[in-house]
Amino acid sequence: MTDSILSLLEKMTPAEQGEIETFAAYLLSRRSSRKLYVFTDEASSRELLQIADRSGSFEWLNAEAEDVYSLQDGDEVEWPSES
């Protein structure tokens, strides 16, 4: 590590140093992806679903507290008939 980087880190608060550590971890984790940049017009729907699934962004949906409705809730939908 260069002296200038160490000098900058020494001037930072512990919170700022934590942010640098988090960003460095992100940069290293990015190496494992096939592509560094993914554009939606280059990725298939399946690939986009896999990215979303692996991100963990939707894990909150698995929480029992989110199961507030059952199949018995609500009224039956009446679809308009085709004429």
C-alpha positions, 0 to 999 in steps of 0.5 A, a space after each residue: 500500500 502506498 504511503 499516500 493511501 495510508 496517510 489518507 486513512 489515518 486522517 479519517 474517522 473510524 466511520 469513514 475508514 469503515 466505508 472504505 473497507 466496505 467499498 474495497 470489499 465490494 470491488 473485490 467481490 465484483 471480480 467474481 462476476 462474469 461481466 463487470 458491467 451488465 446492461 439489461 439489453 445484454 442480459 436475458 430475463 433468466 440472467 436478470 432473475 438470477 442476479 435479483 435472486 442472488 442479491 438477497 433483496 427480496 429475502 424479506 418476502 420469506 418472513 412469516 410476518 409478511 404472510 398476512 393473506 390466505 386463499 380465503 381472503 378477498 372476494 372472487 374476481 368477476 371478469 367481464 365476459 367477451 362479447 
